[in-house]
Amino acid sequence: MVGCIVNKDSELERHIAIPSAAYLTTKDGWADFTSRLFVILVRGSAIAGLLLLFWIALTVWSQAQPALKKYGGKFIFDQVWKVDDLEFGAAPYVYGTIVSASLALVIAVPIGIAVAILTSEQKLLPDRLTNGLAFVVELIAAIPSVIIGLWGIYVMIPAIQPIQIWLNAKLGKIPFFSTEPGGPSMFAAAMILAIMILPTVAAISRDILTTVPPELSSASMSLGANRWETILKVKLPVASAGIIGAVMLGLGRALGETMAVTMVIGNSDQISISWLDPAYTIPALLANQFAEATESLHVGALMYLSLILFALTLGVNFMALLLVRLVKK
């Protein structure tokens, strides 16, 4: 009897088209061709991206040879930039680029993370207010930088001038606020950069926070933690790797921003420890002088600055990768 049942089942299997693992993983047919083509395209795109990166680096390196041969490593530390005398040094521009971007992070990161928390937490704010806040913050990213620069000249600088005067009056003994403000300054550039990188930090941090499993929050609150303890001690640590990536991406944007910074930083090639003094950045100098550069040494010095900026941005990305891996561990 058992043998009959087995035979009937075998006969039934022969007449019913049941997809098998061998059929689903077959190496023949159109599905396999498209799969292989997709893999080839993805690998080709990755290799093309690396080749483009090396091509850009090689082009900048070759164009910077006149300055590299004449100045070598001391170019980074020299402070003289005289086009008429063909004397060039990068120190004021490297200093202005790093300091303005760092100050922008100090301003933008707390605000960006706060916006991410407010827009990702349910029932923390009314839905209309949450959606409106997220929309307004992300809309900033769509505004052209030259428009933000014009807004900075006519609106932001007059608005923060009383703040700069107050900082000098109350905290003037601190070297960072030791000079009288005159309008365009390192502080103004940091403010404009903070506004520009805020959407990046807030939007990516919000997306990361929304991917945190809700079970973690439920477990934390079931153990007696309130909402803010859960956010600060559970959700933010879990999402910290992604948030660090967002911050580093914002730092890369701040290092390379050109027009808006050029219009509000004052474009002074003197190094001053005071944030209330005018300063200069590498992108701003490139925008102002590259079109007028005719001497090979002048062009080489500008390309040398481009190489330094290229190295800074690559260093930021590499540091972000290391931090994310460290936090994950």
N, C-alpha and C positions, 0 to 999 in steps of 0.2 A: 504493500500500500504506500509505504513511504517512497519507494522507488518510482511509483506512478506519479506521485505528487512532484517529485523532483523533475521527472521527465516533462510533466506538463509545464512546470515553471520554466524549464529550459526552452521548451517550445515557444512559450509566451515571450521570453526575452528575445528570441530570434525574430519575432514578428513586430515587436515594439521598438521604435527608434529612440533609444535612451542615450543622451549625450554622455560620452565617456571622457575620462581625463585625457586619454590619448587624442581624442578628437579636439578637445578644447585647447590642447597645447601643441597642436600639429604645426610643423614647420613649413607647410605648403599652403598656397592660396594667397588671396588678396590681403587677408588680415595680417599674415606674417610679413608681407612686403611693406605694408604701411607701417607696421611696428618697427621694422628694421630701418625704414626711411626716417622715421621720427627720431630714432636713436642717433642716426648719422647726422641729422640736422642739428640736434641738441649738442652733440660733441663738436660739430663744426662751428657752431656759434660760440661755444666756450673757447675753442682754440682761436677763433677769429678775434674775440675780445682780448685775449692775452697778446696776440700778435699786434693788435692795434695799440695796446698799452706800451709795448716795447717800441713800436714805431714812433709813437709820440715822444717817448723818452729819448730815443736815439736822435730824433730831429732837433729837439730842444738842446740836447747835449752837443750836437755838431754845431749849431748856431751860436752856442755859448763859448766856443773854443777861444776866440780872441781874448775874452775876459778871463777865462780859466787859465790860459797860458801866462797872462801878465800878472794876475793877482793871486791865483791859487786859493788856498783856504782863508787867507787873511781878508778876502773880500767880504766875508760874513761879518767881520768885526770892525772894519773901517767905517767911519761915520761921515766921510766927505763925499759929496755928490756934486761935482762941478762939471757940467756938460761942456762949457767953453774950454776948460783946461783938460778935458778928457780924464778926469779923476773920479773914480766911482767907488762907493762903499755901501754895503747893504744893511748895516746895523740898524739905522733908524726905521727902515721899512719892515725888517723882520720883527723888530720890537713892537712896532705899531700893529702889525698883523696878529701876533700872538696875544698881546695884551687886550686888544679890542675884542677878539673872539672869545678869550677867556672871561672877560667881564660880561659879555653877552650871555654866556652860559650861566654865570652866577645869577643873572637876572631872569633868564627865560626858563631854566629848568624847574625851579620851584613852582612857577606859575603854570608851566605846561603840565607838570604832574598833577597839580591841583585841578586843572581843567579836565584832565583825563579821568581823575577820580570822580568828579562831579558828573561827567557825561557818561560814565560807564556803570555807575551804581544805580540800581533801580530804587525808585521811591525816595531817593535822597533829595531830588528837586522835582517839581512838576514836569511832565513830559514835554510840554511846549517850551518851557524854559531850557530844559536840557538840550532838545533838538536845535533850538535857536542859538544857544551858546556854541554848540559844536559847529553849526553852519557858519557862524560869524568868524570863529577862529580859523577854520579851514579856508574860508574865503580870502583871508589875508594872503595865502600862498599864491592866489591867482592874480594879485595886483603886481604890475611890472615894477621892477626895482627903481626905475627912474621916477615913477610917480611917487613911490614911497620917499625917495630922496627929496623931491620937491615939497612934499608934505612935511618932511623933517625940517627943511629950511624955513618955511613960512609958518608952521604950526608948532612942531615939537620943540625946536630950539627956544623960541620965546616962552613956551610953556614950562620948560625945565630950567630956564635961566634963574628964576627965584630959588629953585632947589640947589643949583650950583653955588649961588651967592650964599645961601644958608650953610652949605657944607663948608665953604671957605671961612665963613664967619665963626662957626661953632667948632669945626674940626681942623682949622688951619694949621695947628701944630703938627698934625699928621702929614707926612710928606705927600701923600696921595691927594691932598686937598689944600696944598700950601700956596697956590697961586690964585690970583683973582681971575674969575672966568670972563671970557670975552665973547662967548657965543659958541661957534664951532669948536669941538674939543673931542678928546678921546672918550669922554663920558657920553657925549651926544652920539658918537659912532657906536658905542656899546649899546645904547638904548635902541638905535635904529636896527642894529643887528639882532637884538633880542626880539624885537617885533617880527623880524623876518624869519627867524628860526623857530618861533613859538608854534606855528602850525605843524611843523615837522615833529617836534617833541611831543606835542599834545595828541596829534592824530595817531601816531604810531604807538605811543604809550596807552592810549585808549583801546586800540585794537588788541594790544597784548593783554590788558586787564580783562577784557571781555572773554578771552580764551581761558582764563583761570577756571578750573572746574568748580561749579557751584557747591559741590559736595564739601569742599574744603571750608567754605564760608559757613555752611550749615553745621559742620562738625565743630568749628571754632565757637560759634554762637551757642551751640548746645552744651558746650563745656563752661559757659558763663561769660564769655567775652562779649562786649558790646560791639556795635557796628564799626566804630573807629578803631578799636583794638584789633578787630578782624582785618580791617584794611591795612593798618600799619604793620601788624605782626604776621599776617598770613598772606594776603594778596600781593602786597608790594614785594616781599621777599621772593615769592614764587615767580613774579613777573620781572624780577630785577634784571635778568639777562637781556630780555627784550628792551627794557627801558634804557639800559646802558647802550644798547645798539642805537636807539633813537637819539640819545644824547650825543653820541659820537657822529651820527649822521648830521645832526644840527651843527656840530662843531666844524665838520667839513664844509657845510654851506657857509658858515660864518667866515672861515678862512678865505674862501674864494669870492665873496661878494665884492662887487666893484662899484657900480654907479652910485648906489645909495650912500655908501661909505664915503666916496669921493666928494659928495656934495655936502657932508656935514662934519667931516673930521678936521677940516682946516688946512690939510696938506702942508704941514710944516716938517722939514727934514731934520729937525733937532730932537734929540732924545730928551724927554722930560719925565721924571718920575711922577709928576702931578697929572692926574687924570682930567684936570680941568683945563689943561693946555692943549693946543692943536697938536696933531700928530700926522702920520702918513702910513699907508699900508702898501704892500706889494701890488695887489690888484689896482689900487688907485694910481700908483706911479705908472704902471704899464698902460693904463687907459689914457693918462695925460701925456705921456712922452713917446709912446711907440710909433705913432703916426709921423712924428717929426724927427725920428732918429735917422740920420744919414751916415754917420761915421760907423765903420765896422766895429770899433771898440764900444761905442755907445749901444749899438744893437746887441753886441755880445754881452754887455753888462745887463741889459734888460732881459735877455734870454737866460743869463745866469740867475737872475732873480726868479724867473719863471721856473727854472730847475729847482731852486730852493723851495718855492711854493709847491711844486709837484712832489718833492720829497716830504714836505710837511703833511700834505693830504694823504699820501700813502702811509706815512707813519701813524697818522690818526686812525686810518682804517685797520692797520695791522694791530695797533694797540686795542682797538675795539674788539677785534677777533680774539685777542688773548684774554681780555677782560671777560668777554662772554663765556669763553671756555672755562676760565677760572671760577666764575660764579656758578656755572652749571655743575662743576665738580663739587 
